[in-house]
């Protein structure tokens, strides 16, 4: 198949299947652990939504994080666990940092869900590397 024909096939596929979406890191806002630590130590207002499962959250989490136990955020039941946090998040206009075990798919699915629930994109951030990238013992509960 020629390159031109392949391009036409792709164009037709995207035209006929508009629900297909491809996420890339360019579609998400991130915050580094150092930047989050700086905001927390300076008492900057911020919401931290932790989606780790209950056992992991109990072992270690960032001080002030709201537990949702929604990980991996793949089912309606997982997403429903986030609904309780949405009321709290809508009570202010502060940035929202999503914390998952490693800052990957679960965080992106949470980001997308919150966006779909009307939370403005400018408020949403994913903690780079998730809980596994967090090292501030002073701002950690657990280990």
Phi, psi and omega in degrees: 000133181287160179301319181295317180294320178299317178297321178295319178299316178297317179300315178296319180299316180290329179288318182279341182233070185292345181282350178292130175227144178239116181273141173225166182299341179290341181274356185234148175264136181240158173227138179280161177299321180296319179293318178295317178300318179299316179295321180291318181289337177267006179060030174293136180296133182200147174255134177242116180254113182259124181256005180305153174295160188303317181298318179290319178299319179297326180287319184196132173201165180282134179306134179088359181288143175269118179282138175238337182056032187272350183301135013265007178058048179249340184244167176299324179296320177296312181297325179299331178293338178278338185301324178297326180285334184298320178300315178297318181293325180283351180283351178214179180241022182286157177301153180240121177255123179265126180243122173234177184307315184230005178077025183252237188300318180298319179294319179294320179294323177294314177306310181297319180295312180298320177300316179293339178268008174097005177285126182297138181303326182295343179269342190270132178221147174249132176289118179304132179067005175057206181298328181294338179265001182271128184232000183285100180297328181293336182246022183243143172253130182103200184338000000 
